[in-house]
Amino acid sequence: MGRMTTRQPVLRLRAGRSARRPDTLAVEEPLAVRVGGETVTLTMRTPGQDFDLIAGWLVSEGVVAAPADIVTMRMCTDEDNTVDVTLAPDAVPPRPRAFVTTSACGVCGSDSVEEVRTAMRWRVLDDETRLDVGILAALPDLLRSQQKVFDRTGGLHAAGLFTAGGDCVVVREDVGRHNAVDKVVGAACRSGRLPLRGHVLQVSGRASFELVHKAAAAGVPAIAAVSAPSSLAVDLAEECGLTLLGFVRGGGMNVYTHQERVRLGPFPRQRNVT
C-alpha cells in the first residue's frame, strides 16, 4: 500500500515574512484495475483502502452487490499500483474505460446518463427511514472529527456512512470526492451491508450527479452535503426516491428532494445557510 501523504519543501509567506519549511501533501497516484487479467479502468486516487475503492466502483457499475460477487482481489507484483480482480462466474465484468478517470470525475467513460441509471439494483423509494433534523445537522462535525489525513494536509475530500441515529459506520478520505464515496460503499459491500437501508451518506463538499448515483446504487436513502447540489443531482435524487440535502452546515440545511424523510423537531440554530 502506498503512502497517503508526502513531504515537500515550500517557501512559506506570512505577514510579510518568509521561511522555508516542509509541508505535508496528500498523495495522488494512478491505480489500474484488472478484471480477469484485462485492464478495465485507470483512476487517480489517494493510496489507501484500494480494495474498498475498487469494490465500491464495481457496485456503482452495477457489477457486484455482495462479498461473494468478488472472489479475489490482489495487488499485482508485476506492475506497481495495479490490482487484479476475480469476479464470481455469474458476475458480468464492467465495460473497459477508454481513458483515465481523474480524481475529479467518477462517471467518465459512461455512454449516457441512462447507462448510469440502469446500474441501480435497489428501489430506494421504498425505504421508510425517518431522519431527525438535529442528527442531520450534527453529521458534518462528526465527519470532520474523523478526517485525520485532512488535518495534516488540508487537501482531501471525505465521505462518511452514518446510521439514522447518527452512529458512524465508516469514514474514508481521498483526493477525489467520488473515490471517497466509493471507498465507503466498498467497505460496506465487503462487510455484507448492502443495500444500505436506514443510513445517511455525508460528504464534505458538493453533491454532484455522480455522488447521488453512487449513493442510490448502494441503496442509501439519503445523502447530505456540506455544499450545494447540482441540478442533475437533484433530478436524479428525485427520480430515485433519495433524500438530498445541501448546505448542511451552521445548524441548517436545504432539503431538495423527498422531504418526507426529514422529521422536524428541536431545530438547531441556523446561520450562514444559503
Summary of the structure (lengths in Angstrom):
residues: 274
radius of gyration: 19.0
end to end distance: 40.8
largest distance: 64.2
contacts: 941
relative contact order: 0.15
helix: 28%
strand: 33%
